[in-house]
Amino acid sequence: MNLDDILPVRYEEGRLLVMDQTRLPGECIYEEIRTKEEMWDAIKKLKVRGAPAIGVAAAYGLYVSLRDFSGDSMEDFRLLARDNAAYLNSARPTAVNLSWALRRMIRLLDSFVASPESGVSEEASAEPGVSEGANQGRASVEQAKKALLEEAHKIRIEDEESCRRMGEYGLSLLRPGMGILTHCNAGTLATAKYGTCLSPLYLGQEQGYDFHVYADETRPLLQGARLTSWELSRAGVDVTLICDNMASIVMKNGWIDAVVVGCDRMAANGDGANKIGTSGVAILAREYGIPFYMFVPTSTIDLETPTGDDIPIELRDGEEIYKMWYQEPMAPEGVKTYNPSFDVTKAKYITAVITERGIVYPPYEENLRKIVEG
């Protein structure tokens, strides 16, 4: 399978297209995003999900929300950009790539305005019937729009390259024929391409490693069942779907040689927030002596957050637990629910952190800072 066929975010011929992952595996449908409200809704409702893919989508979404601005004032354009970025950033609190990508776009806009190279073009200044001041403003705004689109392209390309490098580093830790357990979905569907923790599995497939992958279903939104098993099976990878509560027995049976998972935000001390259930898998892996590898782009490492206790955890509608996937409710109407979207795996359970810049081992507080700051 060509992974280009299932990219979660596309920008083609001036159209921003997002795959609606809530329809998988039944339908592979792309929706066009035209407004900031549509982008916010796509992120909030998990049409696009996975920290890197959310960052890419948000960058394009910010540009799309600004491209129809018709005023001449650069200051008005910058104020609108900041307002739209703040709005998009409110869609989901845990995945740090969302705020990271939006901050990067705003910084680009600020530096563009301050740059002497961002002045009016000769063609624009020669436009008849327009005052010099208004012409300067309009040209600057249009150039700023172009710069923002180019920055969104860069964020996407950088993520694809980052995922490929993570795959290469991750593959160096694995051996042909291994049994691999994964939780949630950190594949192509969660990134610009390749995925984070699934990237070494795709590279291994190309090189004949013949991995045997076990995918947790990942309740309550079933990302493992609907997404991971779907994309791996389409790529020809040997994948077996299991319920979340079966992870212990497949480890006990000796079928698992390594666990690979993604990460939505890593604190400075190496604690990593990932899809709910990840911490339990890590504790089980420690019990059975199985290495637990967390794949974390450096953009996902938040050195401003000291520990996992400081990571905000998104709470979602309880109906996802007992109603969303059923024709009839599977619990009494009105029952109290607790539905955190993420949990935090303590650094002590993580064997190594794989980034696009290399493999990081404990002590994480020291070594994560080194790899992020170069």
HUNORQUI-V861740 format. One record per residue. N is the residue number from 1. PSI is psi in whole degrees, 0 to 359 (* if undefined). Layout:
BEGIN
N/PSI + N/PSI
END
This chain:
BEGIN
1/139 + 2/119 + 3/339 + 4/341 + 5/343 + 6/31 + 7/136 + 8/335 + 9/129 + 10/144 + 11/105 + 12/127 + 13/44 + 14/9 + 15/132 + 16/117 + 17/131 + 18/128 + 19/130 + 20/95 + 21/349 + 22/344 + 23/350 + 24/150 + 25/2 + 26/318 + 27/142 + 28/95 + 29/133 + 30/136 + 31/141 + 32/134 + 33/122 + 34/340 + 35/165 + 36/328 + 37/320 + 38/323 + 39/317 + 40/314 + 41/319 + 42/322 + 43/313 + 44/319 + 45/8 + 46/24 + 47/320 + 48/133 + 49/169 + 50/126 + 51/309 + 52/318 + 53/324 + 54/318 + 55/315 + 56/313 + 57/319 + 58/322 + 59/311 + 60/321 + 61/322 + 62/315 + 63/312 + 64/324 + 65/346 + 66/346 + 67/338 + 68/6 + 69/127 + 70/4 + 71/172 + 72/346 + 73/119 + 74/325 + 75/318 + 76/321 + 77/317 + 78/320 + 79/318 + 80/319 + 81/316 + 82/318 + 83/315 + 84/322 + 85/317 + 86/319 + 87/311 + 88/324 + 89/340 + 90/355 + 91/317 + 92/131 + 93/340 + 94/317 + 95/111 + 96/337 + 97/335 + 98/304 + 99/325 + 100/311 + 101/319 + 102/319 + 103/320 + 104/319 + 105/318 + 106/321 + 107/320 + 108/316 + 109/317 + 110/316 + 111/327 + 112/316 + 113/323 + 114/347 + 115/136 + 116/342 + 117/355 + 118/20 + 119/181 + 120/145 + 121/162 + 122/321 + 123/317 + 124/321 + 125/341 + 126/359 + 127/125 + 128/152 + 129/9 + 130/135 + 131/153 + 132/318 + 133/314 + 134/320 + 135/319 + 136/315 + 137/314 + 138/318 + 139/319 + 140/318 + 141/315 + 142/321 + 143/325 + 144/320 + 145/315 + 146/319 + 147/322 + 148/318 + 149/317 + 150/323 + 151/322 + 152/319 + 153/317 + 154/318 + 155/318 + 156/313 + 157/318 + 158/322 + 159/319 + 160/315 + 161/321 + 162/316 + 163/320 + 164/317 + 165/320 + 166/322 + 167/319 + 168/316 + 169/318 + 170/321 + 171/332 + 172/343 + 173/353 + 174/159 + 175/153 + 176/142 + 177/1 + 178/152 + 179/127 + 180/129 + 181/137 + 182/156 + 183/140 + 184/209 + 185/116 + 186/51 + 187/204 + 188/323 + 189/344 + 190/3 + 191/187 + 192/326 + 193/153 + 194/320 + 195/176 + 196/283 + 197/342 + 198/348 + 199/314 + 200/335 + 201/322 + 202/318 + 203/321 + 204/323 + 205/319 + 206/330 + 207/10 + 208/33 + 209/338 + 210/53 + 211/151 + 212/107 + 213/134 + 214/123 + 215/117 + 216/140 + 217/326 + 218/73 + 219/156 + 220/351 + 221/358 + 222/39 + 223/327 + 224/318 + 225/311 + 226/328 + 227/303 + 228/311 + 229/329 + 230/308 + 231/325 + 232/317 + 233/324 + 234/333 + 235/0 + 236/12 + 237/138 + 238/106 + 239/136 + 240/125 + 241/133 + 242/157 + 243/155 + 244/321 + 245/10 + 246/358 + 247/320 + 248/317 + 249/325 + 250/330 + 251/314 + 252/325 + 253/351 + 254/18 + 255/352 + 256/123 + 257/341 + 258/152 + 259/133 + 260/130 + 261/163 + 262/196 + 263/138 + 264/335 + 265/130 + 266/128 + 267/168 + 268/333 + 269/2 + 270/357 + 271/136 + 272/126 + 273/128 + 274/180 + 275/143 + 276/134 + 277/344 + 278/318 + 279/323 + 280/321 + 281/320 + 282/319 + 283/318 + 284/317 + 285/319 + 286/317 + 287/321 + 288/6 + 289/34 + 290/131 + 291/140 + 292/112 + 293/127 + 294/125 + 295/119 + 296/105 + 297/148 + 298/335 + 299/344 + 300/351 + 301/119 + 302/92 + 303/346 + 304/350 + 305/111 + 306/311 + 307/172 + 308/334 + 309/341 + 310/0 + 311/125 + 312/134 + 313/122 + 314/129 + 315/132 + 316/170 + 317/131 + 318/342 + 319/339 + 320/332 + 321/315 + 322/358 + 323/326 + 324/319 + 325/11 + 326/146 + 327/325 + 328/147 + 329/139 + 330/20 + 331/161 + 332/138 + 333/134 + 334/1 + 335/144 + 336/143 + 337/158 + 338/117 + 339/69 + 340/138 + 341/337 + 342/160 + 343/172 + 344/123 + 345/123 + 346/146 + 347/329 + 348/342 + 349/355 + 350/116 + 351/317 + 352/153 + 353/124 + 354/121 + 355/174 + 356/348 + 357/356 + 358/179 + 359/132 + 360/129 + 361/164 + 362/155 + 363/124 + 364/322 + 365/324 + 366/314 + 367/331 + 368/318 + 369/320 + 370/316 + 371/330 + 372/317 + 373/355 + 374/*
END
